[in-house]
Amino acid sequence: MARDILSSIQVPQVDDRPLWDVVFAVYGYPALLLAHRLKVFPLLAQNSHTLPEICKALNIAQRPAEAILTTATALGFLSLQEGRYSLTPVSKEYLLEDSPNYFGFFWDLMIDNYQVSTYAGLEKAALTDSAQAYGGGDIFKSHEEQIELLRRFTCGMHSISMTPALVWPQVMDLSQHRMMLDIGGGSGAHSIGAALRWPDLQAHILDFSQVCEIAQNYITRYKLQDRVKTCEINIWRDHWPAADLHFFSNIFHDWLPEKCHFLMAKSFDSLESGGRIVIHEMLYNDEKTGPFAAAAFSMMMLGWTEGKQYSGQELSAMLREIGFEEIQIHKAFGYYSIVTGRKP
C-alpha cells in the first residue's frame, strides 16, 4: 500500500515561491511602514549607522531592528556596507520630509487606516461590496464633516501626486491651452506641475471649500498665486468655469462606469470646441490580466470607495461614446498613464 502511494506522488513541476510570496508580502512590506513610523530614514539622512547605533537611537531591541532593517535593505530602501546602514537614492528622494517628492504622508494615511487593508477589512469589503474606510460609508462625506480627516487625506494625496505631476505635463504639448480645470484637484499638485512646465497656462482647482483652503497653502508654497486659483464648487452639481483643458487624476477610479460617464459627459458639454480631456490613472491592460499594480489598486479602492481601476480601452470607449475624438493613451510616470481626447 505504501509503495502504491509513493508511486502516485510526483515531484511538483513548478516551485512554491509564488505562494510564499503572498505570505512574505503580508509580513514583509509592513516593515517599511514600521521603519517609516520609527523614523529610520530621517535618522540616516545625514550619516550611516550600525545596527547597535540604530537600536540605541530608536530605543528598539536588536532582534526586531534587524528584521526591519534587513527587509528595508532587501527591498532597496537601505544599503548595508561594512556594517553600516545608509539611505539609497529612492529613500532620499521619497522618504525625507524636506524632499518635494516626499511620499511619507501617504504611508501615514495607510498606517492610520490600516484596518482597511487587513484581511478582515478586505473580506468585509468584498462580501458587502462596500467601502470600509473610516468605519464604512462615503469617505467624501466624512471629509466634509471632519476637517482633520480631510487634511490628512489631502496631504496623503499630495504626497503621491507631486512627482507624477511634474512628469505628465512633459508628455503632452500644452502650449496651445490657456486654462486648465483640475477637477476634484485636491491639493492642486497637478495644477502646480502643469503651471511650472507651461508658463502661459493658468489653472483652476475645483473642489470642496475645505479642500481649497488646504490647496491654497500648496499654491503659495510654489509662488503660483497669480496663475493657479481655487474654485469652491461641487463638481457633480455646480456649473464648471470655461476652460480648454480638463484634467482628472485618480478621480475615475473612485466611481463605477455610470458616474464616470456622467463626469465625461459634463466635461464634453463644458469644454470649448477643440478642448482636451486628460485622465491620469493606473490602467489595467486591455485583457484585464494585469498589471499587478492596477489590480492591487482596485483592491485598495474596494476598501476605500465604490470604484475600481479601468483599462485604457474601457476609458477610450467611454470617451468615444460621448463624442471625444483623437483619443490617445500615453505612458506617464511610474505605474501611471494618461488617456486623452479632444472635443470637436
One Martini backbone bead per residue (centre of mass of N, CA, C, O) as a GRO file, in nm:
protein
  344
    1MET     BB    1   0.059   0.061  -0.023
    2ALA     BB    2   0.295   0.256   0.012
    3ARG     BB    3   0.402   0.211  -0.274
    4ASP     BB    4   0.151   0.321  -0.420
    5ILE     BB    5   0.165   0.604  -0.304
    6LEU     BB    6   0.452   0.674  -0.400
    7SER     BB    7   0.392   0.628  -0.711
    8SER     BB    8   0.176   0.883  -0.711
    9ILE     BB    9   0.406   1.068  -0.649
   10GLN     BB   10   0.506   1.393  -0.756
   11VAL     BB   11   0.706   1.615  -0.865
   12PRO     BB   12   0.693   1.926  -0.891
   13GLN     BB   13   0.683   2.153  -1.176
   14VAL     BB   14   0.659   2.380  -0.961
   15ASP     BB   15   0.723   2.613  -0.747
   16ASP     BB   16   0.638   2.787  -0.418
   17ARG     BB   17   0.703   3.098  -0.424
   18PRO     BB   18   0.427   3.243  -0.480
   19LEU     BB   19   0.309   3.157  -0.203
   20TRP     BB   20   0.523   3.290  -0.025
   21ASP     BB   21   0.487   3.580  -0.132
   22VAL     BB   22   0.222   3.628   0.011
   23VAL     BB   23   0.325   3.599   0.298
   24PHE     BB   24   0.566   3.803   0.280
   25ALA     BB   25   0.393   4.052   0.216
   26VAL     BB   26   0.234   4.064   0.482
   27TYR     BB   27   0.514   4.084   0.660
   28GLY     BB   28   0.724   4.263   0.498
   29TYR     BB   29   0.609   4.548   0.409
   30PRO     BB   30   0.548   4.666   0.700
   31ALA     BB   31   0.845   4.737   0.761
   32LEU     BB   32   0.836   5.012   0.616
   33LEU     BB   33   0.627   5.142   0.804
   34LEU     BB   34   0.796   5.107   1.057
   35ALA     BB   35   1.043   5.266   0.965
   36HIS     BB   36   0.887   5.526   0.927
   37ARG     BB   37   0.762   5.556   1.216
   38LEU     BB   38   1.060   5.529   1.355
   39LYS     BB   39   1.265   5.708   1.180
   40VAL     BB   40   1.499   5.587   1.003
   41PHE     BB   41   1.547   5.787   0.765
   42PRO     BB   42   1.623   6.048   0.922
   43LEU     BB   43   1.860   5.920   1.075
   44LEU     BB   44   2.017   5.859   0.780
   45ALA     BB   45   2.051   6.140   0.632
   46GLN     BB   46   2.358   6.213   0.731
   47ASN     BB   47   2.426   5.917   0.851
   48SER     BB   48   2.560   5.633   0.907
   49HIS     BB   49   2.466   5.310   1.070
   50THR     BB   50   2.456   5.089   1.303
   51LEU     BB   51   2.271   4.870   1.466
   52PRO     BB   52   2.328   4.969   1.758
   53GLU     BB   53   2.276   5.270   1.696
   54ILE     BB   54   1.982   5.237   1.612
   55CYS     BB   55   1.874   5.109   1.868
   56LYS     BB   56   1.944   5.348   2.052
   57ALA     BB   57   1.794   5.580   1.898
   58LEU     BB   58   1.503   5.403   1.896
   59ASN     BB   59   1.450   5.207   2.126
   60ILE     BB   60   1.542   4.906   2.009
   61ALA     BB   61   1.575   4.596   1.955
   62GLN     BB   62   1.765   4.389   1.762
   63ARG     BB   63   1.569   4.188   1.639
   64PRO     BB   64   1.361   4.387   1.508
   65ALA     BB   65   1.565   4.570   1.368
   66GLU     BB   66   1.687   4.359   1.177
   67ALA     BB   67   1.427   4.286   1.028
   68ILE     BB   68   1.362   4.569   0.920
   69LEU     BB   69   1.637   4.640   0.783
   70THR     BB   70   1.655   4.395   0.595
   71THR     BB   71   1.400   4.454   0.438
   72ALA     BB   72   1.479   4.739   0.341
   73THR     BB   73   1.727   4.633   0.189
   74ALA     BB   74   1.594   4.417   0.002
   75LEU     BB   75   1.394   4.662  -0.122
   76GLY     BB   76   1.596   4.932  -0.162
   77PHE     BB   77   1.606   5.152   0.098
   78LEU     BB   78   1.878   5.016   0.180
   79SER     BB   79   2.220   5.002   0.278
   80LEU     BB   80   2.506   4.763   0.330
   81GLN     BB   81   2.830   4.870   0.462
   82GLU     BB   82   3.041   4.773   0.686
   83GLY     BB   83   2.787   4.773   0.903
   84ARG     BB   84   2.634   5.015   0.744
   85TYR     BB   85   2.359   5.220   0.720
   86SER     BB   86   2.190   5.348   0.422
   87LEU     BB   87   2.070   5.542   0.191
   88THR     BB   88   1.894   5.548  -0.089
   89PRO     BB   89   1.775   5.718  -0.352
   90VAL     BB   90   1.472   5.657  -0.295
   91SER     BB   91   1.477   5.763   0.000
   92LYS     BB   92   1.576   6.049  -0.056
   93GLU     BB   93   1.338   6.126  -0.251
   94TYR     BB   94   1.065   5.997  -0.061
   95LEU     BB   95   1.159   5.982   0.283
   96LEU     BB   96   1.205   6.296   0.305
   97GLU     BB   97   1.039   6.577   0.411
   98ASP     BB   98   1.220   6.794   0.237
   99SER     BB   99   1.101   6.668  -0.006
  100PRO     BB  100   0.895   6.728  -0.281
  101ASN     BB  101   0.859   6.384  -0.300
  102TYR     BB  102   0.711   6.307  -0.054
  103PHE     BB  103   0.547   5.990   0.062
  104GLY     BB  104   0.476   5.966   0.377
  105PHE     BB  105   0.177   6.065   0.400
  106PHE     BB  106   0.061   5.808   0.273
  107TRP     BB  107   0.168   5.611   0.483
  108ASP     BB  108   0.013   5.740   0.713
  109LEU     BB  109  -0.266   5.678   0.598
  110MET     BB  110  -0.229   5.370   0.606
  111ILE     BB  111  -0.177   5.344   0.908
  112ASP     BB  112  -0.438   5.489   1.015
  113ASN     BB  113  -0.600   5.266   0.798
  114TYR     BB  114  -0.519   4.952   0.831
  115GLN     BB  115  -0.795   4.800   0.851
  116VAL     BB  116  -0.858   4.806   0.542
  117SER     BB  117  -0.596   4.599   0.470
  118THR     BB  118  -0.702   4.376   0.602
  119TYR     BB  119  -0.852   4.087   0.581
  120ALA     BB  120  -1.114   4.168   0.724
  121GLY     BB  121  -1.165   4.427   0.562
  122LEU     BB  122  -1.165   4.296   0.273
  123GLU     BB  123  -1.380   4.085   0.323
  124LYS     BB  124  -1.608   4.284   0.384
  125ALA     BB  125  -1.591   4.439   0.118
  126ALA     BB  126  -1.651   4.191  -0.064
  127LEU     BB  127  -1.925   4.085   0.073
  128THR     BB  128  -2.061   4.398   0.060
  129ASP     BB  129  -1.965   4.605  -0.149
  130SER     BB  130  -1.798   4.803   0.062
  131ALA     BB  131  -1.665   5.043   0.224
  132GLN     BB  132  -1.423   5.076   0.525
  133ALA     BB  133  -1.352   5.348   0.570
  134TYR     BB  134  -1.417   5.495   0.864
  135GLY     BB  135  -1.630   5.242   0.904
  136GLY     BB  136  -1.770   5.335   0.655
  137GLY     BB  137  -1.880   5.470   0.367
  138ASP     BB  138  -1.844   5.805   0.277
  139ILE     BB  139  -1.551   5.969   0.252
  140PHE     BB  140  -1.645   6.253   0.150
  141LYS     BB  141  -1.841   6.308   0.379
  142SER     BB  142  -1.633   6.283   0.606
  143HIS     BB  143  -1.461   6.523   0.506
  144GLU     BB  144  -1.677   6.742   0.538
  145GLU     BB  145  -1.713   6.678   0.862
  146GLN     BB  146  -1.381   6.615   0.890
  147ILE     BB  147  -1.101   6.803   0.876
  148GLU     BB  148  -0.872   6.607   0.963
  149LEU     BB  149  -0.924   6.391   0.756
  150LEU     BB  150  -0.891   6.576   0.514
  151ARG     BB  151  -0.603   6.671   0.562
  152ARG     BB  152  -0.465   6.390   0.559
  153PHE     BB  153  -0.565   6.307   0.281
  154THR     BB  154  -0.450   6.545   0.114
  155CYS     BB  155  -0.156   6.496   0.193
  156GLY     BB  156  -0.144   6.210   0.080
  157MET     BB  157  -0.213   6.287  -0.215
  158HIS     BB  158   0.023   6.480  -0.255
  159SER     BB  159   0.249   6.269  -0.202
  160ILE     BB  160   0.159   6.101  -0.481
  161SER     BB  161   0.143   6.360  -0.699
  162MET     BB  162   0.394   6.546  -0.748
  163THR     BB  163   0.568   6.372  -0.927
  164PRO     BB  164   0.370   6.313  -1.170
  165ALA     BB  165   0.312   6.626  -1.208
  166LEU     BB  166   0.609   6.672  -1.339
  167VAL     BB  167   0.564   6.471  -1.600
  168TRP     BB  168   0.301   6.476  -1.778
  169PRO     BB  169   0.351   6.771  -1.903
  170GLN     BB  170   0.587   6.641  -2.091
  171VAL     BB  171   0.403   6.448  -2.272
  172MET     BB  172   0.253   6.712  -2.340
  173ASP     BB  173   0.116   6.964  -2.549
  174LEU     BB  174   0.020   7.288  -2.387
  175SER     BB  175   0.065   7.557  -2.562
  176GLN     BB  176  -0.256   7.596  -2.659
  177HIS     BB  177  -0.326   7.630  -2.365
  178ARG     BB  178  -0.490   7.841  -2.099
  179MET     BB  179  -0.715   7.651  -1.939
  180MET     BB  180  -0.726   7.462  -1.637
  181LEU     BB  181  -0.910   7.193  -1.502
  182ASP     BB  182  -0.894   7.060  -1.169
  183ILE     BB  183  -1.081   6.788  -1.104
  184GLY     BB  184  -1.065   6.713  -0.794
  185GLY     BB  185  -0.760   6.844  -0.709
  186GLY     BB  186  -0.706   6.913  -0.424
  187SER     BB  187  -0.388   7.030  -0.371
  188GLY     BB  188  -0.280   7.097  -0.682
  189ALA     BB  189  -0.038   6.943  -0.804
  190HIS     BB  190  -0.113   6.939  -1.116
  191SER     BB  191  -0.129   7.242  -1.152
  192ILE     BB  192   0.157   7.301  -1.066
  193GLY     BB  193   0.304   7.123  -1.274
  194ALA     BB  194   0.184   7.260  -1.528
  195ALA     BB  195   0.273   7.555  -1.461
  196LEU     BB  196   0.580   7.500  -1.451
  197ARG     BB  197   0.596   7.397  -1.756
  198TRP     BB  198   0.355   7.618  -1.844
  199PRO     BB  199   0.367   7.965  -1.832
  200ASP     BB  200   0.071   8.020  -1.995
  201LEU     BB  201  -0.076   7.858  -1.782
  202GLN     BB  202  -0.386   7.814  -1.631
  203ALA     BB  203  -0.559   7.737  -1.308
  204HIS     BB  204  -0.833   7.540  -1.173
  205ILE     BB  205  -0.949   7.427  -0.861
  206LEU     BB  206  -1.189   7.171  -0.808
  207ASP     BB  207  -1.357   7.196  -0.488
  208PHE     BB  208  -1.398   7.193  -0.183
  209SER     BB  209  -1.355   7.437   0.045
  210GLN     BB  210  -1.165   7.278   0.238
  211VAL     BB  211  -0.963   7.199   0.015
  212CYS     BB  212  -0.889   7.482  -0.091
  213GLU     BB  213  -0.744   7.576   0.163
  214ILE     BB  214  -0.513   7.371   0.134
  215ALA     BB  215  -0.422   7.436  -0.156
  216GLN     BB  216  -0.327   7.728  -0.105
  217ASN     BB  217  -0.065   7.649   0.040
  218TYR     BB  218   0.071   7.517  -0.207
  219ILE     BB  219   0.059   7.755  -0.400
  220THR     BB  220   0.232   7.942  -0.221
  221ARG     BB  221   0.487   7.765  -0.206
  222TYR     BB  222   0.513   7.802  -0.543
  223LYS     BB  223   0.430   8.091  -0.639
  224LEU     BB  224   0.109   8.065  -0.801
  225GLN     BB  225  -0.127   8.280  -0.746
  226ASP     BB  226  -0.156   8.411  -1.046
  227ARG     BB  227  -0.231   8.103  -1.195
  228VAL     BB  228  -0.349   7.955  -0.934
  229LYS     BB  229  -0.675   7.852  -0.852
  230THR     BB  230  -0.966   7.839  -0.662
  231CYS     BB  231  -1.284   7.638  -0.672
  232GLU     BB  232  -1.587   7.634  -0.495
  233ILE     BB  233  -1.723   7.317  -0.573
  234ASN     BB  234  -1.957   7.093  -0.704
  235ILE     BB  235  -1.892   6.875  -0.960
  236TRP     BB  236  -2.192   6.757  -0.988
  237ARG     BB  237  -2.380   7.035  -0.967
  238ASP     BB  238  -2.200   7.247  -1.077
  239HIS     BB  239  -2.069   7.482  -1.263
  240TRP     BB  240  -1.820   7.514  -1.500
  241PRO     BB  241  -1.571   7.671  -1.602
  242ALA     BB  242  -1.401   7.799  -1.844
  243ALA     BB  243  -1.225   7.576  -2.080
  244ASP     BB  244  -0.949   7.377  -2.267
  245LEU     BB  245  -0.882   7.197  -1.996
  246HIS     BB  246  -0.920   6.866  -1.859
  247PHE     BB  247  -0.843   6.727  -1.531
  248PHE     BB  248  -0.790   6.379  -1.415
  249SER     BB  249  -0.692   6.242  -1.094
  250ASN     BB  250  -0.798   5.982  -0.933
  251ILE     BB  251  -1.126   5.973  -1.007
  252PHE     BB  252  -1.251   5.730  -1.172
  253HIS     BB  253  -1.172   5.508  -0.947
  254ASP     BB  254  -1.417   5.604  -0.748
  255TRP     BB  255  -1.605   5.491  -0.987
  256LEU     BB  256  -1.849   5.390  -1.169
  257PRO     BB  257  -1.940   5.413  -1.497
  258GLU     BB  258  -2.183   5.608  -1.465
  259LYS     BB  259  -2.016   5.841  -1.329
  260CYS     BB  260  -1.799   5.865  -1.541
  261HIS     BB  261  -1.991   5.942  -1.768
  262PHE     BB  262  -2.092   6.201  -1.640
  263LEU     BB  263  -1.817   6.351  -1.631
  264MET     BB  264  -1.754   6.334  -1.932
  265ALA     BB  265  -2.010   6.482  -2.029
  266LYS     BB  266  -1.956   6.743  -1.873
  267SER     BB  267  -1.692   6.800  -2.012
  268PHE     BB  268  -1.794   6.817  -2.302
  269ASP     BB  269  -2.003   7.049  -2.252
  270SER     BB  270  -1.782   7.257  -2.124
  271LEU     BB  271  -1.598   7.251  -2.342
  272GLU     BB  272  -1.428   7.372  -2.576
  273SER     BB  273  -1.361   7.382  -2.885
  274GLY     BB  274  -1.071   7.174  -2.888
  275GLY     BB  275  -1.071   7.052  -2.634
  276ARG     BB  276  -0.925   6.873  -2.347
  277ILE     BB  277  -0.892   6.551  -2.209
  278VAL     BB  278  -0.743   6.425  -1.893
  279ILE     BB  279  -0.647   6.094  -1.781
  280HIS     BB  280  -0.511   5.990  -1.459
  281GLU     BB  281  -0.391   5.650  -1.439
  282MET     BB  282  -0.405   5.319  -1.342
  283LEU     BB  283  -0.386   5.060  -1.579
  284TYR     BB  284  -0.519   4.826  -1.730
  285ASN     BB  285  -0.517   4.595  -1.938
  286ASP     BB  286  -0.722   4.488  -2.191
  287GLU     BB  287  -0.735   4.178  -2.064
  288LYS     BB  288  -0.723   4.171  -1.748
  289THR     BB  289  -0.412   4.049  -1.643
  290GLY     BB  290  -0.324   4.345  -1.570
  291PRO     BB  291  -0.139   4.474  -1.365
  292PHE     BB  292  -0.070   4.447  -1.038
  293ALA     BB  293  -0.104   4.744  -0.957
  294ALA     BB  294  -0.399   4.775  -1.057
  295ALA     BB  295  -0.518   4.542  -0.894
  296ALA     BB  296  -0.436   4.656  -0.614
  297PHE     BB  297  -0.586   4.923  -0.646
  298SER     BB  298  -0.866   4.792  -0.655
  299MET     BB  299  -0.845   4.687  -0.365
  300MET     BB  300  -0.827   4.963  -0.239
  301MET     BB  301  -1.101   5.066  -0.349
  302LEU     BB  302  -1.272   4.854  -0.204
  303GLY     BB  303  -1.200   4.992   0.084
  304TRP     BB  304  -1.269   5.318   0.000
  305THR     BB  305  -1.476   5.275  -0.240
  306GLU     BB  306  -1.690   5.226  -0.536
  307GLY     BB  307  -1.450   5.159  -0.716
  308LYS     BB  308  -1.210   5.128  -1.000
  309GLN     BB  309  -1.017   5.011  -1.234
  310TYR     BB  310  -0.903   5.080  -1.568
  311SER     BB  311  -0.881   5.062  -1.894
  312GLY     BB  312  -0.795   5.216  -2.179
  313GLN     BB  313  -1.028   5.094  -2.342
  314GLU     BB  314  -1.262   5.180  -2.159
  315LEU     BB  315  -1.212   5.487  -2.161
  316SER     BB  316  -1.216   5.522  -2.467
  317ALA     BB  317  -1.509   5.425  -2.512
  318MET     BB  318  -1.642   5.645  -2.346
  319LEU     BB  319  -1.536   5.888  -2.506
  320ARG     BB  320  -1.660   5.811  -2.780
  321GLU     BB  321  -1.957   5.799  -2.693
  322ILE     BB  322  -1.962   6.113  -2.624
  323GLY     BB  323  -1.741   6.251  -2.870
  324PHE     BB  324  -1.459   6.204  -2.865
  325GLU     BB  325  -1.138   6.261  -3.008
  326GLU     BB  326  -0.822   6.172  -3.048
  327ILE     BB  327  -0.746   5.914  -2.894
  328GLN     BB  328  -0.502   5.868  -2.629
  329ILE     BB  329  -0.214   5.675  -2.504
  330HIS     BB  330   0.012   5.734  -2.226
  331LYS     BB  331   0.293   5.724  -2.074
  332ALA     BB  332   0.421   5.840  -1.777
  333PHE     BB  333   0.462   5.762  -1.442
  334GLY     BB  334   0.541   5.474  -1.370
  335TYR     BB  335   0.216   5.341  -1.341
  336TYR     BB  336   0.127   5.571  -1.516
  337SER     BB  337  -0.137   5.713  -1.721
  338ILE     BB  338  -0.278   5.865  -2.023
  339VAL     BB  339  -0.601   5.986  -2.130
  340THR     BB  340  -0.704   6.130  -2.443
  341GLY     BB  341  -0.927   6.399  -2.569
  342ARG     BB  342  -1.122   6.564  -2.826
  343LYS     BB  343  -1.319   6.831  -2.898
  344PRO     BB  344  -1.474   6.930  -3.196
   0.00000   0.00000   0.00000
